[in-house]
Amino acid sequence: MKTVLSGIRPTGNLHLGNYYGAMVNFLRMQEENQCYFFIADWHSLTTHPDPRLLHVNVRNILSEYLACGLDPEKATLYIQSDVPEIAELYLLLNMHAYLGELEKTVSFKEKARQNPGNVNAGLLTYPVLMAADILIHNADYVPVGKDQEQHLEMTRNYANRFNHKYQVDYFKLPTAYSSGQELIKIPGLDGSGKMGKSEGNCIYLVDEPKAIEKKVKSALTDNGPEAPNTPKPVCIENLFTLLKIVSAPDVVAYYDNLWVSGATKWYGNLKKQLAEDIINVTTPVRERINDLKNDDAYLRKVTRNGAEKARESAGKTLREVREIMGFKSF
Ligand code: TYM
């Protein structure tokens, strides 16, 4: 049996990028593997969230995880800050993470450029904390979107470096996992490359149908194909990427043929169809989210059981890592 691990930062509600990038295979995975799904609340601290909102955001993601069909009886569902063993492994791994490589991380450079007034040490060592999340359960597979690819590569480096340094074959080298061959990047509706919370271009699982219709309607388009058989510009390619994910293949083929033929004035219909198909996917999830969000007793039970199970596995790893590194008790 393989170990699968997946994490999400609680910085807002879940959007289609999270869902299709990392979560869409959860249902199948939890049947066949040892799964750890967690809420990365420590990771969200790099941007200094309002303490009054942190818990609300954790509650939202937790209800959304459960509403997507994650079964706490089959998978271990927990909150990162409930598992202190992760923080200790983070400290130990930090000794093997070098400034030069951390400074070169794409996500660090991007965040430092966007917000030069808040280049904190947590931001710099973000990939080390992520490696600790993954290695604490010695995961084989990590379902992630394309944006996390480099972090996974760094995790493999740290695992490898640890094994090499201490002459052991202890940590596995985890693999980024997605449903297809390639890691997925769900595009935004604003013609930008990626759907993301900080990009402000998301369709959320909790969005009401009217809001989804409005967002899709206002998606960036062009004036239509200039001639038959021309390549699609990015904004149109983005709409097709979403269509391929939520709609039936014959629907995609129908609109693709319209593009290839050079016909114009069909974007309105495509957007209507796209909105309808997104609503079909999100409606059952949204209804379950709303039921779960206020069930305090259930959420408490899920997180307590999850923390207990996660700490059991994390404690075992940490004891072994300490031993390998030379910590001994008197
Ligand atoms: P986060 O919270 O930004 O996103 C959670 C997951 O959603 C994926 N994702 C996307 N996939 C495809 N297209 C998109 N537009 C898109 N937007 C988001 C992300 O790739 C991610 O898989 N550092 C992580 C959280 C984390 C983690 C971990 C993940 C912390 N520790 C250990 C895996 C393993 C993050 O910020 O993801």
Boltz pocket constraint, residues with backbone or C-beta under 6 A from the ligand:
constraints:
  - pocket:
      binder: B
      contacts: [[A, 5], [A, 6], [A, 7], [A, 8], [A, 9], [A, 10], [A, 16], [A, 17], [A, 18], [A, 19], [A, 20], [A, 21], [A, 22], [A, 40], [A, 43], [A, 129], [A, 130], [A, 133], [A, 134], [A, 142], [A, 143], [A, 144], [A, 145], [A, 146], [A, 147], [A, 148], [A, 184], [A, 185], [A, 186], [A, 187], [A, 194], [A, 195], [A, 196]]
      max_distance: 6.0
